[in-house]
Amino acid sequence: MYEKASVDGADTEAPVLVWYVGVSKGNEPVVRYRDGPATGTLSCYDDCQFVTGITQTGGRITQTGRIRVTNDPLINAIMRDARSGALSQP
């Protein structure tokens, strides 16, 4: 479980649940997550400097994209844990 940082002192949101899925063809970690009603997959690439992600809500893809891992503290923590073996498989 990971907690999102509160925004403008607002109450803490529900935790993000994360599971290790395995590794990609490039031997990079792949995780699944649940964030409220949304679920998705995150995959590292380029020595885990970047991550690609797909988010679904209600069975429909609502977001896809790529970001630098260090641009998002939550994703950075998740992928660091995935690489170190600290996450469990579903």
N, CA, C and O atoms as a GROMACS GRO file, in nm:
protein
  360
    1MET      N    1   0.084  -0.117   0.000
    1MET     CA    2   0.000   0.000   0.000
    1MET      C    3   0.089   0.124   0.000
    1MET      O    4   0.193   0.129   0.066
    2TYR      N    5   0.045   0.223  -0.075
    2TYR     CA    6   0.115   0.351  -0.082
    2TYR      C    7   0.013   0.461  -0.060
    2TYR      O    8  -0.100   0.453  -0.108
    3GLU      N    9   0.052   0.562   0.012
    3GLU     CA   10  -0.035   0.677   0.034
    3GLU      C   11   0.006   0.790  -0.057
    3GLU      O   12   0.124   0.820  -0.072
    4LYS      N   13  -0.094   0.852  -0.117
    4LYS     CA   14  -0.068   0.971  -0.198
    4LYS      C   15  -0.045   1.088  -0.105
    4LYS      O   16  -0.104   1.096   0.003
    5ALA      N   17   0.040   1.179  -0.148
    5ALA     CA   18   0.062   1.300  -0.070
    5ALA      C   19  -0.065   1.384  -0.075
    5ALA      O   20  -0.130   1.394  -0.179
    6SER      N   21  -0.101   1.446   0.038
    6SER     CA   22  -0.220   1.529   0.040
    6SER      C   23  -0.194   1.657  -0.040
    6SER      O   24  -0.081   1.705  -0.047
    7VAL      N   25  -0.298   1.709  -0.098
    7VAL     CA   26  -0.289   1.830  -0.178
    7VAL      C   27  -0.350   1.945  -0.100
    7VAL      O   28  -0.465   1.936  -0.058
    8ASP      N   29  -0.274   2.050  -0.078
    8ASP     CA   30  -0.321   2.169  -0.007
    8ASP      C   31  -0.377   2.136   0.131
    8ASP      O   32  -0.476   2.195   0.174
    9GLY      N   33  -0.315   2.041   0.201
    9GLY     CA   34  -0.358   2.008   0.337
    9GLY      C   35  -0.487   1.929   0.345
    9GLY      O   36  -0.542   1.914   0.454
   10ALA      N   37  -0.536   1.880   0.233
   10ALA     CA   38  -0.660   1.803   0.232
   10ALA      C   39  -0.637   1.670   0.303
   10ALA      O   40  -0.523   1.628   0.322
   11ASP      N   41  -0.745   1.605   0.343
   11ASP     CA   42  -0.735   1.474   0.407
   11ASP      C   43  -0.663   1.377   0.315
   11ASP      O   44  -0.668   1.389   0.193
   12THR      N   45  -0.595   1.280   0.376
   12THR     CA   46  -0.524   1.178   0.300
   12THR      C   47  -0.624   1.094   0.221
   12THR      O   48  -0.730   1.057   0.273
   13GLU      N   49  -0.590   1.066   0.097
   13GLU     CA   50  -0.678   0.984   0.013
   13GLU      C   51  -0.661   0.837   0.048
   13GLU      O   52  -0.571   0.800   0.123
   14ALA      N   53  -0.749   0.754  -0.008
   14ALA     CA   54  -0.739   0.610   0.011
   14ALA      C   55  -0.604   0.562  -0.043
   14ALA      O   56  -0.552   0.620  -0.138
   15PRO      N   57  -0.548   0.458   0.017
   15PRO     CA   58  -0.417   0.410  -0.030
   15PRO      C   59  -0.425   0.350  -0.169
   15PRO      O   60  -0.530   0.302  -0.213
   16VAL      N   61  -0.312   0.353  -0.237
   16VAL     CA   62  -0.298   0.290  -0.368
   16VAL      C   63  -0.241   0.150  -0.341
   16VAL      O   64  -0.136   0.136  -0.278
   17LEU      N   65  -0.310   0.047  -0.388
   17LEU     CA   66  -0.265  -0.090  -0.371
   17LEU      C   67  -0.183  -0.130  -0.493
   17LEU      O   68  -0.223  -0.103  -0.606
   18VAL      N   69  -0.069  -0.195  -0.471
   18VAL     CA   70   0.022  -0.228  -0.581
   18VAL      C   71   0.069  -0.372  -0.567
   18VAL      O   72   0.100  -0.419  -0.458
   19TRP      N   73   0.074  -0.444  -0.681
   19TRP     CA   74   0.121  -0.582  -0.688
   19TRP      C   75   0.226  -0.596  -0.796
   19TRP      O   76   0.213  -0.541  -0.905
   20TYR      N   77   0.328  -0.671  -0.764
   20TYR     CA   78   0.433  -0.702  -0.860
   20TYR      C   79   0.380  -0.809  -0.955
   20TYR      O   80   0.326  -0.910  -0.910
   21VAL      N   81   0.395  -0.788  -1.086
   21VAL     CA   82   0.347  -0.884  -1.186
   21VAL      C   83   0.462  -0.969  -1.238
   21VAL      O   84   0.446  -1.089  -1.259
   22GLY      N   85   0.577  -0.908  -1.258
   22GLY     CA   86   0.692  -0.979  -1.313
   22GLY      C   87   0.782  -0.881  -1.385
   22GLY      O   88   0.790  -0.763  -1.350
   23VAL      N   89   0.850  -0.931  -1.488
   23VAL     CA   90   0.938  -0.845  -1.566
   23VAL      C   91   0.897  -0.846  -1.712
   23VAL      O   92   0.838  -0.942  -1.761
   24SER      N   93   0.928  -0.738  -1.779
   24SER     CA   94   0.899  -0.724  -1.922
   24SER      C   95   1.006  -0.796  -2.004
   24SER      O   96   1.100  -0.853  -1.949
   25LYS      N   97   0.991  -0.794  -2.136
   25LYS     CA   98   1.092  -0.853  -2.224
   25LYS      C   99   1.228  -0.790  -2.203
   25LYS      O  100   1.331  -0.855  -2.223
   26GLY      N  101   1.230  -0.664  -2.162
   26GLY     CA  102   1.356  -0.594  -2.136
   26GLY      C  103   1.406  -0.615  -1.995
   26GLY      O  104   1.497  -0.544  -1.950
   27ASN      N  105   1.349  -0.712  -1.923
   27ASN     CA  106   1.388  -0.745  -1.786
   27ASN      C  107   1.366  -0.629  -1.689
   27ASN      O  108   1.441  -0.612  -1.594
   28GLU      N  109   1.262  -0.549  -1.715
   28GLU     CA  110   1.225  -0.437  -1.628
   28GLU      C  111   1.099  -0.475  -1.551
   28GLU      O  112   1.018  -0.552  -1.602
   29PRO      N  113   1.080  -0.422  -1.428
   29PRO     CA  114   0.962  -0.458  -1.348
   29PRO      C  115   0.830  -0.409  -1.408
   29PRO      O  116   0.823  -0.303  -1.471
   30VAL      N  117   0.727  -0.489  -1.386
   30VAL     CA  118   0.590  -0.455  -1.426
   30VAL      C  119   0.502  -0.471  -1.302
   30VAL      O  120   0.510  -0.573  -1.233
   31VAL      N  121   0.418  -0.370  -1.273
   31VAL     CA  122   0.328  -0.378  -1.157
   31VAL      C  123   0.186  -0.346  -1.200
   31VAL      O  124   0.163  -0.281  -1.302
   32ARG      N  125   0.090  -0.393  -1.119
   32ARG     CA  126  -0.051  -0.357  -1.133
   32ARG      C  127  -0.086  -0.275  -1.011
   32ARG      O  128  -0.027  -0.292  -0.905
   33TYR      N  129  -0.185  -0.187  -1.027
   33TYR     CA  130  -0.227  -0.107  -0.913
   33TYR      C  131  -0.377  -0.083  -0.913
   33TYR      O  132  -0.443  -0.093  -1.016
   34ARG      N  133  -0.428  -0.052  -0.795
   34ARG     CA  134  -0.568  -0.011  -0.777
   34ARG      C  135  -0.564   0.119  -0.700
   34ARG      O  136  -0.508   0.128  -0.591
   35ASP      N  137  -0.625   0.221  -0.759
   35ASP     CA  138  -0.633   0.354  -0.698
   35ASP      C  139  -0.780   0.395  -0.699
   35ASP      O  140  -0.828   0.453  -0.796
   36GLY      N  141  -0.851   0.363  -0.590
   36GLY     CA  142  -0.995   0.387  -0.587
   36GLY      C  143  -1.062   0.301  -0.692
   36GLY      O  144  -1.041   0.180  -0.694
   37PRO      N  145  -1.143   0.362  -0.781
   37PRO     CA  146  -1.210   0.283  -0.885
   37PRO      C  147  -1.122   0.252  -1.005
   37PRO      O  148  -1.161   0.174  -1.092
   38ALA      N  149  -1.004   0.311  -1.011
   38ALA     CA  150  -0.915   0.293  -1.126
   38ALA      C  151  -0.816   0.180  -1.101
   38ALA      O  152  -0.770   0.159  -0.989
   39THR      N  153  -0.785   0.107  -1.208
   39THR     CA  154  -0.682   0.004  -1.204
   39THR      C  155  -0.587   0.030  -1.320
   39THR      O  156  -0.623   0.098  -1.416
   40GLY      N  157  -0.468  -0.025  -1.311
   40GLY     CA  158  -0.376  -0.004  -1.422
   40GLY      C  159  -0.249  -0.086  -1.409
   40GLY      O  160  -0.231  -0.164  -1.316
   41THR      N  161  -0.163  -0.064  -1.507
   41THR     CA  162  -0.035  -0.132  -1.516
   41THR      C  163   0.074  -0.028  -1.540
   41THR      O  164   0.056   0.065  -1.618
   42LEU      N  165   0.187  -0.046  -1.473
   42LEU     CA  166   0.304   0.038  -1.493
   42LEU      C  167   0.421  -0.052  -1.531
   42LEU      O  168   0.442  -0.156  -1.470
   43SER      N  169   0.497  -0.010  -1.634
   43SER     CA  170   0.611  -0.086  -1.682
   43SER      C  171   0.731   0.006  -1.695
   43SER      O  172   0.722   0.111  -1.759
   44CYS      N  173   0.843  -0.034  -1.635
   44CYS     CA  174   0.967   0.044  -1.649
   44CYS      C  175   1.031   0.017  -1.784
   44CYS      O  176   1.012  -0.089  -1.844
   45TYR      N  177   1.108   0.114  -1.831
   45TYR     CA  178   1.196   0.092  -1.945
   45TYR      C  179   1.312   0.190  -1.935
   45TYR      O  180   1.309   0.285  -1.857
   46ASP      N  181   1.414   0.165  -2.015
   46ASP     CA  182   1.536   0.245  -2.015
   46ASP      C  183   1.598   0.250  -1.876
   46ASP      O  184   1.620   0.356  -1.818
   47ASP      N  185   1.627   0.130  -1.823
   47ASP     CA  186   1.686   0.114  -1.690
   47ASP      C  187   1.601   0.181  -1.581
   47ASP      O  188   1.653   0.237  -1.485
   48CYS      N  189   1.470   0.173  -1.600
   48CYS     CA  190   1.370   0.227  -1.507
   48CYS      C  191   1.382   0.378  -1.487
   48CYS      O  192   1.347   0.431  -1.381
   49GLN      N  193   1.431   0.446  -1.588
   49GLN     CA  194   1.432   0.592  -1.584
   49GLN      C  195   1.295   0.647  -1.624
   49GLN      O  196   1.258   0.758  -1.588
   50PHE      N  197   1.220   0.566  -1.701
   50PHE     CA  198   1.087   0.604  -1.748
   50PHE      C  199   0.990   0.491  -1.719
   50PHE      O  200   1.030   0.377  -1.696
   51VAL      N  201   0.861   0.524  -1.720
   51VAL     CA  202   0.758   0.423  -1.700
   51VAL      C  203   0.646   0.450  -1.801
   51VAL      O  204   0.613   0.565  -1.830
   52THR      N  205   0.589   0.341  -1.855
   52THR     CA  206   0.470   0.352  -1.937
   52THR      C  207   0.355   0.300  -1.853
   52THR      O  208   0.371   0.208  -1.773
   53GLY      N  209   0.240   0.360  -1.872
   53GLY     CA  210   0.126   0.319  -1.792
   53GLY      C  211  -0.004   0.320  -1.869
   53GLY      O  212  -0.021   0.394  -1.966
   54ILE      N  213  -0.095   0.236  -1.822
   54ILE     CA  214  -0.232   0.231  -1.874
   54ILE      C  215  -0.324   0.231  -1.753
   54ILE      O  216  -0.306   0.152  -1.660
   55THR      N  217  -0.423   0.320  -1.752
   55THR     CA  218  -0.521   0.326  -1.644
   55THR      C  219  -0.658   0.297  -1.701
   55THR      O  220  -0.695   0.348  -1.807
   56GLN      N  221  -0.735   0.215  -1.628
   56GLN     CA  222  -0.872   0.182  -1.667
   56GLN      C  223  -0.966   0.217  -1.553
   56GLN      O  224  -0.934   0.199  -1.435
   57THR      N  225  -1.080   0.268  -1.590
   57THR     CA  226  -1.187   0.294  -1.493
   57THR      C  227  -1.315   0.239  -1.553
   57THR      O  228  -1.351   0.274  -1.666
   58GLY      N  229  -1.384   0.154  -1.479
   58GLY     CA  230  -1.507   0.094  -1.529
   58GLY      C  231  -1.485   0.010  -1.653
   58GLY      O  232  -1.574   0.001  -1.738
   59GLY      N  233  -1.367  -0.051  -1.666
   59GLY     CA  234  -1.339  -0.136  -1.781
   59GLY      C  235  -1.299  -0.061  -1.907
   59GLY      O  236  -1.276  -0.123  -2.011
   60ARG      N  237  -1.289   0.072  -1.900
   60ARG     CA  238  -1.251   0.152  -2.017
   60ARG      C  239  -1.116   0.217  -1.991
   60ARG      O  240  -1.089   0.264  -1.881
   61ILE      N  241  -1.031   0.220  -2.093
   61ILE     CA  242  -0.902   0.287  -2.081
   61ILE      C  243  -0.926   0.437  -2.071
   61ILE      O  244  -0.986   0.498  -2.159
   62THR      N  245  -0.878   0.495  -1.962
   62THR     CA  246  -0.899   0.638  -1.939
   62THR      C  247  -0.770   0.720  -1.952
   62THR      O  248  -0.775   0.842  -1.965
   63GLN      N  249  -0.656   0.652  -1.947
   63GLN     CA  250  -0.530   0.724  -1.958
   63GLN      C  251  -0.418   0.630  -2.000
   63GLN      O  252  -0.411   0.516  -1.953
   64THR      N  253  -0.331   0.677  -2.087
   64THR     CA  254  -0.209   0.606  -2.124
   64THR      C  255  -0.098   0.710  -2.131
   64THR      O  256  -0.124   0.828  -2.152
   65GLY      N  257   0.024   0.666  -2.114
   65GLY     CA  258   0.131   0.762  -2.129
   65GLY      C  259   0.264   0.713  -2.077
   65GLY      O  260   0.276   0.602  -2.025
   66ARG      N  261   0.364   0.800  -2.093
   66ARG     CA  262   0.499   0.773  -2.046
   66ARG      C  263   0.546   0.894  -1.966
   66ARG      O  264   0.520   1.008  -2.003
   67ILE      N  265   0.615   0.866  -1.856
   67ILE     CA  266   0.672   0.976  -1.778
   67ILE      C  267   0.808   0.934  -1.724
   67ILE      O  268   0.839   0.815  -1.714
   68ARG      N  269   0.888   1.033  -1.689
   68ARG     CA  270   1.013   1.007  -1.619
   68ARG      C  271   0.977   0.968  -1.477
   68ARG      O  272   0.898   1.036  -1.411
   69VAL      N  273   1.032   0.858  -1.428
   69VAL     CA  274   0.998   0.804  -1.298
   69VAL      C  275   1.018   0.907  -1.188
   69VAL      O  276   0.938   0.916  -1.095
   70THR      N  277   1.124   0.985  -1.197
   70THR     CA  278   1.154   1.082  -1.091
   70THR      C  279   1.060   1.202  -1.091
   70THR      O  280   1.067   1.284  -1.000
   71ASN      N  281   0.973   1.215  -1.191
   71ASN     CA  282   0.878   1.326  -1.195
   71ASN      C  283   0.757   1.303  -1.105
   71ASN      O  284   0.680   1.396  -1.082
   72ASP      N  285   0.738   1.182  -1.054
   72ASP     CA  286   0.624   1.151  -0.969
   72ASP      C  287   0.674   1.073  -0.847
   72ASP      O  288   0.714   0.957  -0.861
   73PRO      N  289   0.671   1.133  -0.729
   73PRO     CA  290   0.724   1.066  -0.611
   73PRO      C  291   0.657   0.931  -0.581
   73PRO      O  292   0.724   0.838  -0.536
   74LEU      N  293   0.527   0.920  -0.605
   74LEU     CA  294   0.456   0.795  -0.579
   74LEU      C  295   0.505   0.686  -0.674
   74LEU      O  296   0.536   0.575  -0.629
   75ILE      N  297   0.511   0.714  -0.802
   75ILE     CA  298   0.557   0.616  -0.900
   75ILE      C  299   0.704   0.582  -0.874
   75ILE      O  300   0.744   0.467  -0.888
   76ASN      N  301   0.782   0.681  -0.837
   76ASN     CA  302   0.923   0.658  -0.807
   76ASN      C  303   0.935   0.556  -0.692
   76ASN      O  304   1.015   0.463  -0.701
   77ALA      N  305   0.858   0.573  -0.585
   77ALA     CA  306   0.863   0.482  -0.471
   77ALA      C  307   0.817   0.342  -0.511
   77ALA      O  308   0.877   0.242  -0.471
   78ILE      N  309   0.710   0.334  -0.589
   78ILE     CA  310   0.656   0.204  -0.633
   78ILE      C  311   0.760   0.129  -0.716
   78ILE      O  312   0.787   0.012  -0.690
   79MET      N  313   0.817   0.195  -0.815
   79MET     CA  314   0.910   0.126  -0.904
   79MET      C  315   1.041   0.095  -0.835
   79MET      O  316   1.104  -0.006  -0.866
   80ARG      N  317   1.084   0.178  -0.742
   80ARG     CA  318   1.205   0.148  -0.663
   80ARG      C  319   1.182   0.019  -0.583
   80ARG      O  320   1.270  -0.067  -0.577
   81ASP      N  321   1.064   0.007  -0.522
   81ASP     CA  322   1.031  -0.114  -0.446
   81ASP      C  323   1.018  -0.236  -0.538
   81ASP      O  324   1.060  -0.346  -0.500
   82ALA      N  325   0.962  -0.217  -0.655
   82ALA     CA  326   0.948  -0.328  -0.751
   82ALA      C  327   1.085  -0.379  -0.793
   82ALA      O  328   1.106  -0.500  -0.802
   83ARG      N  329   1.178  -0.289  -0.818
   83ARG     CA  330   1.313  -0.329  -0.860
   83ARG      C  331   1.388  -0.398  -0.747
   83ARG      O  332   1.472  -0.484  -0.773
   84SER      N  333   1.360  -0.361  -0.623
   84SER     CA  334   1.434  -0.419  -0.511
   84SER      C  335   1.374  -0.550  -0.460
   84SER      O  336   1.432  -0.616  -0.374
   85GLY      N  337   1.256  -0.588  -0.514
   85GLY     CA  338   1.192  -0.711  -0.472
   85GLY      C  339   1.103  -0.695  -0.349
   85GLY      O  340   1.065  -0.794  -0.287
   86ALA      N  341   1.070  -0.571  -0.313
   86ALA     CA  342   0.991  -0.545  -0.193
   86ALA      C  343   0.840  -0.562  -0.214
   86ALA      O  344   0.765  -0.555  -0.117
   87LEU      N  345   0.794  -0.584  -0.337
   87LEU     CA  346   0.651  -0.603  -0.363
   87LEU      C  347   0.620  -0.751  -0.376
   87LEU      O  348   0.704  -0.831  -0.417
   88SER      N  349   0.497  -0.786  -0.341
   88SER     CA  350   0.454  -0.926  -0.352
   88SER      C  351   0.374  -0.948  -0.478
   88SER      O  352   0.319  -0.854  -0.536
   89GLN      N  353   0.368  -1.072  -0.520
   89GLN     CA  354   0.287  -1.109  -0.636
   89GLN      C  355   0.143  -1.130  -0.592
   89GLN      O  356   0.119  -1.168  -0.477
   90PRO      N  357   0.045  -1.104  -0.683
   90PRO     CA  358  -0.096  -1.121  -0.646
   90PRO      C  359  -0.131  -1.265  -0.618
   90PRO      O  360  -0.246  -1.296  -0.585
   0.00000   0.00000   0.00000
